[in-house]
Amino acid sequence: MPADVLDARQAWNSGADAYIQYVESGADYYRHLVHGPGLFAACGEVRGLDALDVGCGHGYFSRLLARGGARVTGVDLSDKLIAHANKMEGGERLGITYQLLDAACISEAFDAEKFDLVTGCMSLQDMADPRAVLAGANRVLRPRGRCVFSVPHPATNPVIRNWQRDQHGRKLALHLDQYFHTGPAICQWNMPRLSSHWKTPYRRFTLTEWSAMIAAAGFVIKALSEPRPDSDLVAAYPKLDDCSRMPYFLVFEIVKRELG
């Protein structure tokens, strides 16, 4: 099925159980050890902030924010993921409000200048209209508010991507091509550590395209970061060696552009 035809809600609902097990079991070690902590660090001090987590899924990053002292609202278009997020909130009451909502509609769903922080943990690339999400984030953020989100690093997530390996399977060099072939794509969730396999739609963008979307939404880029494990973490978790050598993730910290 073409990527621009695959229905995102249906796709994420079909993979919800396997995805939740993948994250909560610790099998998603990049999330727990690399890009999740990297995104949280980029958010800075969150205690006392009103935060909106877009594409929250079953609430992984929403819970990190709430444990840090933020008042959190999480939105996602998958009713199965939102249902599980609410179930987890019942077990660990953090005061998070979850809402079934396409993130492109946050501008209509929430009052202007309602939040101090908008976050997206590896979610904006999965959305059909990230431009609308960013524009909505600008509207719902207070004047000094920030939007902090992570995406797959455009430089290492092109159409052609494969590791050259030695005879023992060790990764030698990452081969990349077709960086500028952007647009709709399909993520094949078929890693061996998943309990079942499924596929979801997403979109590839170059750095130039991300920058243009951010500017069009009325933001300026305050900081970029590329989360990666240090040598001690790689020694403890050797499977993280690949993302210590090449940037797998990119975190944007953006702020509303001042008028005048």
C-alpha positions in Angstrom: 0.0 0.0 0.0 1.4 3.5 -0.9 2.6 5.5 2.1 0.1 8.3 1.5 -2.8 5.9 1.5 -2.0 3.8 4.6 -4.2 5.1 7.4 -2.2 6.1 10.4 -4.8 5.5 13.1 -5.6 2.1 11.8 -1.9 1.3 11.5 -1.0 2.3 15.0 -4.0 0.6 16.5 -3.0 -2.6 14.7 0.5 -2.4 16.2 -0.4 -0.9 19.6 0.0 -4.1 21.7 3.3 -5.0 20.2 4.6 -1.4 20.4 3.7 -1.1 24.0 5.4 -4.4 24.9 8.4 -3.2 22.9 8.8 0.0 24.8 7.7 -1.2 28.3 9.9 -4.3 28.2 13.0 -2.2 27.6 13.6 -3.7 24.2 13.4 -0.2 22.7 16.8 0.6 24.2 17.4 3.6 21.9 14.3 5.3 23.5 15.2 4.5 27.1 18.9 5.1 26.9 19.5 7.6 24.1 16.8 9.8 22.4 14.3 9.8 25.3 16.9 11.1 27.9 18.3 13.4 25.2 14.9 15.0 24.5 14.1 15.3 28.3 17.5 17.0 28.8 16.7 19.5 26.0 13.5 20.4 27.8 15.4 21.8 30.7 13.6 22.3 34.0 10.0 21.4 33.6 8.7 21.6 37.2 5.6 23.8 37.3 5.2 24.1 33.5 2.0 23.4 31.6 3.2 20.9 28.9 1.5 19.4 25.8 2.9 16.2 24.5 1.9 15.6 20.9 1.8 12.1 19.5 2.1 10.9 23.0 1.4 7.2 22.2 0.8 5.3 25.4 2.4 8.1 27.4 6.1 7.2 27.7 7.4 10.8 27.4 4.3 12.3 29.1 5.2 10.3 32.2 8.8 11.6 32.1 7.5 15.2 32.0 5.0 14.6 34.8 7.6 12.9 37.0 9.7 16.0 36.5 6.9 18.1 37.9 5.1 19.3 34.8 1.3 19.5 34.4 0.9 17.4 31.3 -1.7 16.9 28.6 -1.0 14.2 26.0 -2.7 13.8 22.7 -2.6 11.0 20.1 -4.8 9.8 17.3 -4.7 6.1 18.3 -7.5 5.2 20.6 -5.7 1.9 21.6 -2.6 3.8 22.7 -4.6 6.5 24.5 -6.6 3.8 26.3 -3.3 2.2 27.5 -2.0 5.6 28.6 -5.1 6.1 30.7 -4.7 2.6 32.1 -1.1 3.4 33.2 -2.2 6.7 34.7 -4.6 4.7 36.8 -1.7 2.6 38.1 0.7 5.6 38.6 -1.3 8.7 39.2 0.8 11.6 37.8 -2.1 13.9 37.0 -1.7 13.5 33.2 -4.7 14.2 31.0 -4.8 12.2 27.8 -7.0 13.1 24.8 -7.8 11.3 21.6 -6.8 13.9 19.0 -5.0 14.4 15.7 -2.1 16.7 16.7 -2.8 18.8 13.6 -6.0 20.0 15.4 -4.4 21.3 18.6 -4.9 24.9 17.4 -8.7 24.3 17.5 -8.7 22.0 20.6 -6.9 24.3 23.0 -7.0 27.9 24.0 -4.3 30.2 22.7 -1.2 30.6 25.0 -2.3 27.7 27.2 1.1 25.9 27.5 4.6 26.7 28.4 6.1 23.7 26.6 5.1 21.5 23.6 7.0 18.3 23.1 7.1 15.5 20.5 9.1 12.3 21.2 9.9 10.8 17.8 6.4 11.6 16.6 6.2 14.6 14.2 7.7 12.6 11.3 4.8 10.1 11.8 2.2 12.8 11.3 0.4 13.5 8.1 0.7 17.3 8.5 3.6 18.3 10.7 3.3 21.9 9.3 -0.1 22.2 10.9 1.2 20.7 14.2 4.0 23.3 14.4 1.6 26.1 13.5 -0.8 24.9 16.2 2.1 24.6 18.7 2.9 28.3 18.1 -0.6 29.3 18.8 -1.0 27.3 22.0 2.4 28.3 23.4 2.8 31.3 25.7 5.1 34.1 24.6 8.2 32.7 26.2 7.1 29.1 25.5 9.2 26.5 23.7 8.6 23.5 21.4 11.1 20.7 21.9 10.8 17.6 19.7 12.9 14.7 18.4 12.9 13.1 14.9 15.1 10.5 13.1 18.2 12.3 12.0 17.7 13.3 8.4 21.3 12.7 7.5 21.1 9.0 8.5 17.6 8.1 7.6 17.5 8.4 3.8 15.8 6.0 1.4 18.9 3.8 1.1 20.4 2.9 4.4 22.4 -0.2 5.3 25.3 -1.2 7.4 28.3 -2.9 5.8 29.2 -5.8 8.1 32.3 -8.0 8.6 32.1 -11.8 8.5 31.1 -11.9 12.2 28.2 -9.5 11.6 29.9 -6.5 13.2 29.0 -3.1 11.8 31.8 -1.5 9.8 30.3 1.5 8.0 26.9 2.9 7.3 26.1 3.3 3.6 23.6 6.0 2.7 22.1 7.4 -0.4 19.1 9.4 -1.8 19.0 11.9 1.1 17.0 14.3 -1.1 14.2 11.8 -1.9 11.8 13.0 0.8 8.1 12.7 1.3 5.7 9.8 2.3 7.3 6.5 3.4 6.4 3.4 5.3 8.1 2.2 8.4 8.4 -1.5 8.6 8.3 -2.6 12.2 9.9 -5.9 11.7 12.8 -6.0 14.2 13.4 -9.5 15.7 12.8 -8.1 19.3 9.2 -7.2 18.4 6.5 -9.7 19.4 4.7 -9.1 16.1 5.2 -7.0 13.0 3.3 -4.1 11.5 3.8 -1.0 9.4 3.1 2.7 9.8 3.2 5.8 7.6 5.8 8.5 8.1 7.5 11.3 6.2 11.1 12.0 5.4 12.4 15.6 5.4 15.8 17.1 4.8 17.2 19.6 7.3 16.3 22.4 4.9 12.7 21.2 4.9 12.5 21.0 8.7 14.0 24.4 9.0 11.5 25.9 6.4 8.5 24.3 8.3 9.8 25.7 11.6 10.2 29.2 10.1 6.8 29.1 8.4 5.1 28.2 11.7 6.6 31.4 13.3 9.5 29.8 15.2 13.2 30.2 15.2 15.6 27.4 16.1 17.2 28.0 19.5 19.3 24.9 19.7 19.9 21.5 18.0 21.3 18.4 19.7 22.2 14.9 18.5 21.7 12.5 21.4 24.3 9.7 21.6 25.6 7.3 24.2 29.0 8.0 25.8 31.7 5.3 26.0 30.6 4.1 29.5 27.0 3.5 28.3 28.3 1.7 25.2 30.5 -0.5 27.3 27.4 -1.4 29.4 25.1 -1.8 26.4 27.2 -2.8 23.3 24.2 -2.7 21.0 24.4 1.1 21.3 27.7 1.3 19.6 26.1 2.1 16.2 24.4 5.3 17.4 27.6 6.4 19.2 29.3 6.5 15.8 26.6 8.0 13.6 23.8 10.4 14.6 20.5 8.5 14.6 18.4 11.2 16.3 18.0 15.0 16.1 16.4 17.2 18.8 15.0 20.6 17.9 14.5 23.3 20.6 12.5 26.1 18.9 11.0 29.3 20.3 8.3 31.7 19.0 9.7 34.4 16.8 9.4 37.9 18.3 7.4 40.3 16.2 8.7 43.8 15.3 
